[in-house]
Amino acid sequence: TLKPSMQLSRTRLAYALAPAMPSCLYTALLVFENSSREIPSVLFFSLPVSYTACVLLGLPLVPALRRPRCLNLVCVALGGAGLGILVWFGVLGVLAPWLGSHFGDLASASDLAWGAVFGLSVALPFGLIAGYPLTGTARE
């Protein structure tokens, strides 16, 4: 087990690095699809969304999972997937008017999957960097 000060440092590092992972994932997809000229606009948009979501939704998740003694990688991943879906649909709701569409036209089952993937792309690195156990309860 880690000393409390070391665990706090790892948790802070996780909060600093993990929200950048969706942007890295999307950037990799763009490079793979030979659309690298879109990378600056993706980063300009996705980094603020990801870090804002982390502060507003991710910060409260850790204490919420600590109370029922569920602070582990599995619970963090499930929570992150759920929050990713919320953020994805929130972004779609904000973008729909600018795209000249209705929210219902943009929302689909595949959006659930994309939201979960991007949520997991934050939650899994967060839990790994913070050093949470796979199951059981993290000691903080």
Secondary structure as GFF3:
##gff-version 3
##sequence-region A 1 140
A	DSSP	alpha_helix	4	17	.	.	.	ID=ss1
A	DSSP	three_ten_helix	18	20	.	.	.	ID=ss2
A	DSSP	alpha_helix	21	32	.	.	.	ID=ss3
A	DSSP	three_ten_helix	36	38	.	.	.	ID=ss4
A	DSSP	alpha_helix	39	53	.	.	.	ID=ss5
A	DSSP	pi_helix	54	58	.	.	.	ID=ss6
A	DSSP	alpha_helix	59	66	.	.	.	ID=ss7
A	DSSP	alpha_helix	73	98	.	.	.	ID=ss8
A	DSSP	alpha_helix	103	106	.	.	.	ID=ss9
A	DSSP	alpha_helix	109	130	.	.	.	ID=ss10
###
